[in-house]
Every structure is written in C-alpha cells, then in structure tokens.
Amino acid sequence: MHHLSGPSSEPTAVPGRPVGGQRGAPPPAAHGTSPAPKRLSSLTGLRFAAAVAVLYTHSMLMIDPDLAENLGPEVWVGGSAVSLFFILSGYVLTHSAHPDDTARAFWRRRAVKIFPNHIVIWCVIIAALIGTGASTFTGGAGIAAGLSSLFLVHTWVPSHLFVSAGNPVSWSLAAEVFFYLLFPVMLPWIKRLSPRGLLIGAATALAVVWSWPVFCALVVNPDGASFPEYWFLYMLPVTRLPEFVLGMIAARIAASGLRIPRIGVIPAALGVIGAVVINPEILPQRFLYAASTVAPLVMLVYATAELDLRDRRSVLRARPVVFLGELSYAMYLVHFLVLGLLYLGLRGHGWSNLDVVLLALPFVLLVSWLLHAGVERPCVRRFSTSRARARSRAAAAS
C-alpha cells in the first residue's frame, strides 16, 4: 500500500465566545436566526493526531521500504487515519450545518477550503517533475492524468498512472469533493431519521463497509490482483462514502439526545490501536483498508466530540494542539513533497533514510504553517462568502 493520506481539515463549527460563565457555550442568536453550534475544538486536536499518523506511515515507508510489501501495523496506522478523516468530515459538517445555508454557499466554502492549497502544491510538484525530466507527464495519457489530479477526479479511473498523478496524497481530496457534492442532498434525509432510524442507518453503513471487501473479492477482483483491490477498497470515492455517512449519523445521534452506552476517549483510542495492531494478523488484507477499524474510529470521534458537548476537560482542546490541528490540512498536503525533495537532494551525500526523515520533520511543520498562513487562511477569509452575501449579513446584523 502507498499514497496514504487524509482529507482536508474542516471548520469545527461556527466559533463563539463563552457566555453566562459556561465554557464553550454558543453565542446568543441574532434576531430570527438559530444559535451557532458549539465549537468542537477537541475534534480539531484529534485531526492533528490523524495527520501525525499519516506522516508516521510515510516516514516509516521511507525508512524501511520493505514495509510496503510486508504491510504491518506501521502501514495500517496511516490507513486508519484516512478513515478517521472521512468520519470527522461527516461529523463536523453535520454538526455545524445551519438550517438557512444553501447548497451553493456550502459548495463555495468547501471549494475555497480545498482548492487553493491543493493547486499551489500541485503546481510545485508538476514543476519539480518537469524540471527533473520525469516521463510521467509526457504524452496524452500523462497530461490527462495530471489534469485529472488537478481537478480531483483522478481516483475514478482504475489506473496506476491516474491515481498517483500530481500530489500522490491528493487522492483522498477526490473522495472529499464527492462527499461535499452529495452532502446537501444527504443531510435532509439524515435529519429526518428518528432515533431508531439513526441506529438502523449506522448499522447499515457499517454493514456496507464490511460488505465491500466481499463484493470486491466476488465481483470486482475475482482474480486476486493487488491493484484493483487497492483501488476499489481504498481509493474509489463511492467505496469510502459510508464512512462519511457514519460521521453524519454520529453527529445526529449526539444532537438527538439518544441514550447510548458511553465510551470514553481512552477506551475508544485503545480500541483503534488494538484493531490496527491485531487485525492484520487475523483478517485478510481486503478487510484492513477500512472495515476492520471503522467501528472503533466512529466511537473515537463520538467520544471526543462529547468532551466538548458536555464541557468536560480535554487535552485535545489545549490551544497548542488546536493550532496544530488547524495546520493539519496543509501538513497532509506538503509532507509527502517535503520528504521526497529532501530524499532526492540528500540520498547521494551520505544521508541515511532515517536522517532524511528526522531532518524533514521540522521542515514539514514550517512549510505547513507557511501554506496555512499564506494561502489557506487568507483565501478562506476573502472568498468563503460572496460580497453580496457578506453585505446582506452586515446589514442584518446592524
């Protein structure tokens, strides 16, 4: 397995200042509007942990390339982080959804969040490949693959050339874009579910995730080839959609007041770790891409969000951790590029792979901050809302 990554970071909700002496309480609503959702800062901190997991996997693959063949827990750590990102996206977007929002406004905000960082890194990678004379982008197929990665549709094509084109970790963004397109359609349906319907929906989504490997073995890839299975179970956006839906349902369960057994963050995290370590020894590989960890990951997201919703103490809500979580999207986009460039520049000068990784880590954080502060944050502030909508909001507030 290769090209592990996580999707873009999401806004944790509409930020609000505490009122009435209650930490994390939403601000009072303006006349005729709904109150802003409570800020889920602990999920932002959890996103940084997921980004570190992806960085860890790619670093270990660079240090010991044989891990790509052995597929031990070091590899599946990053794979589980991808699933965690998808579940987080579904939860956060559902929690922060405003009843007065429109599909067009939602899609605008998502595009502004996703594409500026992606385009910048894509341009850097393409320039580096062309400068080194890489043959990947010569010929019509190579150009088509590169452009498909720019527009984040490349993972719909079952081709090595397409899924690895451009920034190799951008495949998960293609899945996120697909989720975003469907979100305005799915949200009203999920909001209409009764408490019992939410439980049935969650069980159904879990069953679908577990059924994909069986379907793949019987229909998609009966010959047992490695790439078709990897593409269908790991990279195809449709296959990953149930994980996003599980995040949406988890957010609705939390909002509905449905009583379910409480599981703390630490037991949920231990469940994820146990699944990552133990399942590769007992399950076929096709179940490890998502199915084997999806249930404990949903429980981890739900338990982490409960820390904020119930005003409980949380290390993940500490300001430095939240700040790092805000860098997670930029970090996930740049880390593969930084690792690769330093490896190419230093491998012929007596540096070991471990030395390259250790040198790369501070550069990953630095470049992530530069991308976040110089591209992501200014674009979100400037382009998330159209000028006409911003003027109408200002007029309504006044």
C-alpha positions as CSV (number, residue, x, y, z in Angstrom):
1,M,0.0,0.0,0.0
2,H,1.2,3.5,-0.7
3,H,-0.1,7.1,-1.0
4,L,-1.8,7.2,2.4
5,S,-3.3,10.5,3.2
6,G,-6.1,12.3,4.9
7,P,-8.7,14.6,3.7
8,S,-8.8,18.3,4.2
9,S,-9.4,19.8,7.6
10,E,-12.8,21.1,8.3
11,P,-14.0,24.0,10.3
12,T,-15.1,22.7,13.7
13,A,-18.2,24.8,13.8
14,V,-19.1,28.5,13.9
15,P,-16.8,29.9,16.6
16,G,-18.4,31.5,19.6
17,R,-17.4,33.1,22.8
18,P,-18.4,31.7,26.1
19,V,-21.5,33.3,27.7
20,G,-23.0,33.1,31.1
21,G,-19.8,31.8,32.6
22,Q,-20.1,28.5,30.6
23,R,-17.0,27.5,28.7
24,G,-17.7,26.7,25.1
25,A,-21.3,27.8,25.2
26,P,-22.7,29.1,21.9
27,P,-23.2,32.8,21.5
28,P,-26.7,34.2,21.7
29,A,-28.5,34.1,18.4
30,A,-29.3,37.2,16.4
31,H,-33.0,38.0,16.0
32,G,-34.6,35.5,13.6
33,T,-31.6,33.2,13.4
34,S,-30.6,29.9,15.0
35,P,-27.9,29.8,17.7
36,A,-24.4,29.0,16.5
37,P,-23.3,25.3,17.1
38,K,-20.9,24.7,19.9
39,R,-17.3,24.7,18.8
40,L,-15.8,21.3,18.8
41,S,-12.1,22.1,19.4
42,S,-11.2,18.6,20.6
43,L,-12.0,17.3,17.1
44,T,-9.6,19.8,15.7
45,G,-6.9,18.4,18.0
46,L,-7.9,14.9,17.0
47,R,-7.3,15.9,13.4
48,F,-3.7,16.7,14.2
49,A,-3.3,13.3,15.7
50,A,-4.6,11.8,12.5
51,A,-2.2,13.9,10.4
52,V,0.7,12.7,12.5
53,A,-0.4,9.1,11.9
54,V,-0.3,9.7,8.1
55,L,3.2,11.4,8.5
56,Y,4.4,8.4,10.6
57,T,3.3,5.9,8.0
58,H,5.0,7.7,5.1
59,S,8.1,8.3,7.2
60,M,8.3,4.6,8.1
61,L,7.9,3.6,4.5
62,M,10.8,5.8,3.6
63,I,13.0,4.5,6.4
64,D,12.1,0.8,5.6
65,P,10.8,0.4,2.0
66,D,10.2,-3.3,2.7
67,L,7.2,-2.3,4.8
68,A,5.3,-1.7,1.5
69,E,5.4,-5.4,0.9
70,N,5.0,-6.7,4.5
71,L,2.0,-4.4,5.3
72,G,2.5,-4.4,9.0
73,P,0.8,-2.2,11.6
74,E,3.1,0.7,10.6
75,V,1.3,0.9,7.3
76,W,-2.2,0.5,8.6
77,V,-1.8,3.3,11.1
78,G,-1.9,5.7,8.1
79,G,-4.8,3.8,6.6
80,S,-6.9,4.1,9.7
81,A,-6.1,7.9,9.8
82,V,-7.6,8.3,6.4
83,S,-10.8,6.6,7.6
84,L,-10.7,8.9,10.7
85,F,-10.5,12.0,8.5
86,F,-13.6,10.9,6.5
87,I,-15.6,10.2,9.6
88,L,-14.5,13.5,11.1
89,S,-15.7,15.4,8.0
90,G,-19.1,13.9,8.1
91,Y,-19.5,14.6,11.8
92,V,-18.2,18.2,11.8
93,L,-20.1,19.3,8.7
94,T,-23.4,17.9,10.1
95,H,-22.8,19.4,13.5
96,S,-22.1,22.9,12.1
97,A,-24.7,22.9,9.3
98,H,-27.0,25.9,9.5
99,P,-30.7,25.5,8.5
100,D,-30.5,28.7,6.4
101,D,-27.5,27.6,4.4
102,T,-27.8,26.9,0.7
103,A,-26.1,24.2,-1.3
104,R,-24.3,26.8,-3.4
105,A,-22.9,28.6,-0.4
106,F,-21.8,25.3,1.1
107,W,-20.0,24.3,-2.1
108,R,-18.4,27.7,-2.3
109,R,-16.9,27.4,1.2
110,R,-15.7,23.8,0.6
111,A,-14.1,24.8,-2.7
112,V,-12.3,27.8,-1.1
113,K,-11.1,25.5,1.7
114,I,-9.9,22.7,-0.6
115,F,-8.5,24.1,-3.8
116,P,-6.1,27.0,-3.1
117,N,-3.7,24.8,-1.0
118,H,-4.1,21.9,-3.4
119,I,-3.4,24.0,-6.5
120,V,-0.3,25.5,-5.0
121,I,1.2,22.2,-4.1
122,W,0.1,20.6,-7.4
123,C,1.9,23.3,-9.3
124,V,5.1,22.8,-7.2
125,I,5.1,19.1,-7.8
126,I,4.4,19.3,-11.5
127,A,7.2,21.9,-11.9
128,A,9.6,19.6,-10.0
129,L,8.6,16.6,-12.1
130,I,9.1,18.5,-15.4
131,G,12.3,20.0,-14.1
132,T,13.7,16.6,-13.4
133,G,12.6,15.2,-16.7
134,A,10.1,12.8,-15.3
135,S,8.4,10.8,-18.1
136,T,5.1,10.7,-16.2
137,F,3.8,13.8,-17.9
138,T,4.8,13.1,-21.4
139,G,2.2,12.1,-23.9
140,G,-1.6,12.4,-23.9
141,A,-2.2,9.9,-21.1
142,G,0.3,11.6,-18.7
143,I,-1.2,15.1,-19.4
144,A,-4.7,13.7,-18.9
145,A,-3.7,12.1,-15.6
146,G,-2.0,15.3,-14.4
147,L,-5.1,17.4,-15.2
148,S,-7.4,14.9,-13.6
149,S,-5.5,15.2,-10.4
150,L,-5.7,19.0,-10.6
151,F,-9.5,18.8,-10.7
152,L,-9.6,15.9,-8.2
153,V,-11.3,13.4,-10.4
154,H,-8.3,11.1,-10.9
155,T,-9.3,8.3,-8.4
156,W,-12.4,7.5,-10.5
157,V,-10.0,5.9,-13.1
158,P,-8.6,2.5,-12.1
159,S,-5.1,3.3,-13.4
160,H,-1.7,3.4,-11.6
161,L,-0.9,6.5,-13.7
162,F,-4.0,8.4,-12.8
163,V,-4.3,7.6,-9.1
164,S,-0.6,8.6,-8.5
165,A,-0.6,11.7,-10.7
166,G,0.2,15.1,-9.3
167,N,0.4,15.1,-5.5
168,P,0.2,11.4,-4.6
169,V,-1.7,12.2,-1.4
170,S,-4.5,14.2,-3.1
171,W,-6.5,11.0,-3.8
172,S,-8.4,11.5,-0.6
173,L,-9.4,15.0,-1.6
174,A,-11.1,13.5,-4.6
175,A,-13.2,11.4,-2.2
176,E,-13.9,14.5,-0.1
177,V,-15.1,16.5,-3.1
178,F,-17.5,13.7,-3.9
179,F,-18.8,13.8,-0.3
180,Y,-19.3,17.5,-0.5
181,L,-21.3,17.3,-3.7
182,L,-23.7,14.8,-2.0
183,F,-23.8,16.4,1.4
184,P,-26.7,19.0,0.8
185,V,-28.7,16.1,-0.6
186,M,-28.0,13.6,2.2
187,L,-28.3,16.0,5.1
188,P,-32.1,16.5,5.0
189,W,-32.6,12.7,4.7
190,I,-30.5,12.0,7.7
191,K,-32.0,14.8,9.7
192,R,-35.5,13.3,9.2
193,L,-34.4,9.9,10.7
194,S,-35.9,9.0,14.1
195,P,-33.6,7.9,16.9
196,R,-34.4,4.3,15.9
197,G,-33.8,5.2,12.3
198,L,-30.4,6.7,13.2
199,L,-29.3,3.4,14.8
200,I,-30.5,1.4,11.8
201,G,-28.7,3.8,9.5
202,A,-25.5,3.4,11.4
203,A,-25.7,-0.4,11.4
204,T,-26.5,-0.3,7.7
205,A,-23.5,1.9,6.9
206,L,-21.2,-0.4,9.0
207,A,-22.6,-3.4,7.2
208,V,-21.9,-1.8,3.8
209,V,-18.3,-1.0,4.8
210,W,-17.8,-4.7,5.8
211,S,-19.6,-5.9,2.6
212,W,-17.3,-4.0,0.2
213,P,-14.4,-6.5,0.6
214,V,-16.7,-9.4,-0.1
215,F,-18.1,-7.7,-3.1
216,C,-14.6,-6.9,-4.3
217,A,-13.5,-10.5,-4.0
218,L,-16.5,-11.9,-5.8
219,V,-17.2,-9.3,-8.5
220,V,-14.6,-6.6,-8.9
221,N,-11.4,-8.5,-8.4
222,P,-12.0,-12.3,-8.5
223,D,-8.5,-12.9,-9.9
224,G,-7.0,-11.5,-6.7
225,A,-4.8,-8.9,-8.3
226,S,-3.4,-6.3,-5.9
227,F,-4.1,-3.0,-7.6
228,P,-7.8,-3.5,-8.5
229,E,-8.5,-4.4,-4.9
230,Y,-6.4,-1.5,-3.6
231,W,-8.1,1.0,-6.0
232,F,-11.7,-0.2,-5.3
233,L,-11.5,-0.6,-1.5
234,Y,-9.1,2.2,-0.7
235,M,-9.3,5.0,-3.3
236,L,-12.7,4.8,-5.1
237,P,-14.8,7.7,-3.6
238,V,-18.1,5.6,-3.7
239,T,-16.5,2.9,-1.6
240,R,-15.5,5.4,1.1
241,L,-18.8,7.2,1.2
242,P,-20.3,5.1,4.1
243,E,-17.6,6.3,6.4
244,F,-18.5,9.9,5.8
245,V,-22.2,9.0,6.3
246,L,-21.3,7.3,9.6
247,G,-19.8,10.6,10.8
248,M,-23.0,12.4,9.8
249,I,-25.2,9.9,11.7
250,A,-22.9,10.1,14.7
251,A,-23.4,13.8,14.8
252,R,-27.2,13.4,14.6
253,I,-27.2,10.8,17.4
254,A,-25.3,13.3,19.6
255,A,-27.8,16.1,18.8
256,S,-30.8,13.9,19.2
257,G,-30.1,13.1,22.9
258,L,-30.4,9.4,22.1
259,R,-29.1,7.4,25.0
260,I,-26.3,5.0,24.0
261,P,-23.6,3.4,26.1
262,R,-20.9,5.9,26.9
263,I,-17.4,5.0,25.9
264,G,-14.6,7.3,27.0
265,V,-11.9,8.6,24.7
266,I,-9.2,6.5,26.1
267,P,-11.1,3.1,25.7
268,A,-12.1,4.2,22.2
269,A,-8.5,5.1,21.3
270,L,-7.3,1.7,22.7
271,G,-9.9,0.0,20.6
272,V,-8.5,1.7,17.5
273,I,-4.9,0.8,18.4
274,G,-5.9,-2.8,19.1
275,A,-7.7,-3.1,15.7
276,V,-4.6,-1.6,13.9
277,V,-2.2,-4.0,15.7
278,I,-4.2,-7.2,15.9
279,N,-6.4,-7.3,12.8
280,P,-3.6,-7.6,10.3
281,E,-2.8,-10.9,11.9
282,I,-6.3,-12.4,11.8
283,L,-8.1,-10.8,8.8
284,P,-7.5,-10.9,5.0
285,Q,-5.9,-7.8,3.7
286,R,-9.0,-6.6,1.9
287,F,-10.7,-6.0,5.2
288,L,-7.9,-3.8,6.5
289,Y,-8.4,-0.9,4.2
290,A,-11.4,0.4,6.2
291,A,-13.7,-2.3,7.5
292,S,-11.6,-3.5,10.4
293,T,-11.2,-0.1,12.1
294,V,-14.4,1.7,11.1
295,A,-16.4,0.9,14.2
296,P,-13.8,1.9,16.8
297,L,-13.0,5.0,14.8
298,V,-16.6,6.2,14.9
299,M,-16.7,5.6,18.6
300,L,-13.5,7.6,19.0
301,V,-14.9,10.6,17.1
302,Y,-18.2,10.4,19.0
303,A,-16.4,10.2,22.4
304,T,-14.1,13.1,21.5
305,A,-16.9,15.3,20.5
306,E,-18.7,14.5,23.7
307,L,-15.9,16.1,25.6
308,D,-16.8,19.5,24.2
309,L,-20.6,19.0,24.0
310,R,-20.6,18.1,27.7
311,D,-18.0,20.7,28.7
312,R,-15.5,18.1,30.0
313,R,-11.8,18.6,30.3
314,S,-9.9,17.7,27.2
315,V,-6.2,17.8,26.4
316,L,-7.1,17.9,22.7
317,R,-8.7,21.3,23.3
318,A,-5.5,22.8,24.5
319,R,-4.6,25.9,22.4
320,P,-1.3,24.5,21.0
321,V,-3.0,21.2,20.0
322,V,-5.8,23.1,18.3
323,F,-3.4,25.3,16.5
324,L,-1.6,22.2,15.2
325,G,-4.9,20.7,14.2
326,E,-5.6,23.8,12.1
327,L,-2.4,23.1,10.3
328,S,-3.3,19.5,9.6
329,Y,-4.7,20.0,6.1
330,A,-1.6,21.9,5.0
331,M,0.6,19.4,6.7
332,Y,-1.0,16.5,5.0
333,L,-0.6,18.2,1.6
334,V,3.0,19.1,2.0
335,H,4.6,16.3,4.0
336,F,5.0,13.9,1.1
337,L,6.5,16.7,-1.0
338,V,9.0,17.7,1.7
339,L,10.0,14.1,2.4
340,G,10.5,13.4,-1.3
341,L,12.5,16.5,-2.1
342,L,14.9,16.1,0.8
343,Y,15.3,12.4,-0.1
344,L,16.2,13.2,-3.7
345,G,18.5,16.0,-2.6
346,L,20.4,14.2,0.2
347,R,20.4,10.5,-0.7
348,G,23.6,10.8,-2.7
349,H,25.5,12.7,0.1
350,G,25.8,10.0,2.7
351,W,22.5,10.7,4.4
352,S,20.5,7.6,5.6
353,N,16.8,7.4,5.1
354,L,16.3,7.9,8.9
355,D,18.5,11.0,8.8
356,V,16.4,12.4,6.0
357,V,13.1,11.8,7.9
358,L,14.4,13.4,11.1
359,L,15.6,16.5,9.1
360,A,12.3,16.7,7.3
361,L,10.0,16.8,10.3
362,P,10.7,20.4,11.3
363,F,10.5,21.5,7.7
364,V,7.1,19.8,7.3
365,L,5.8,21.9,10.2
366,L,7.4,25.1,8.8
367,V,6.1,24.7,5.3
368,S,2.7,23.7,6.7
369,W,2.5,26.9,8.6
370,L,3.6,29.0,5.7
371,L,0.9,27.4,3.4
372,H,-1.8,27.7,6.1
373,A,-0.9,31.4,6.9
374,G,-0.1,32.5,3.4
375,V,-2.7,30.7,1.3
376,E,-5.4,28.8,3.1
377,R,-6.4,31.3,5.8
378,P,-6.4,34.4,3.5
379,C,-8.4,32.6,0.8
380,V,-11.0,31.3,3.3
381,R,-11.4,34.8,4.8
382,R,-11.7,36.5,1.5
383,F,-13.6,34.1,-0.7
384,S,-15.7,31.9,1.6
385,T,-18.7,34.3,1.3
386,S,-19.7,36.3,-1.7
387,R,-19.5,40.1,-1.4
388,A,-23.3,40.4,-1.8
389,R,-24.0,37.8,0.9
390,A,-21.4,39.5,3.2
391,R,-23.1,42.9,2.7
392,S,-26.6,41.4,3.4
393,R,-25.3,39.7,6.6
394,A,-23.7,43.0,7.8
395,A,-27.0,44.8,7.1
396,A,-29.0,42.2,9.0
397,A,-26.6,42.4,11.9
398,S,-26.8,46.2,12.1
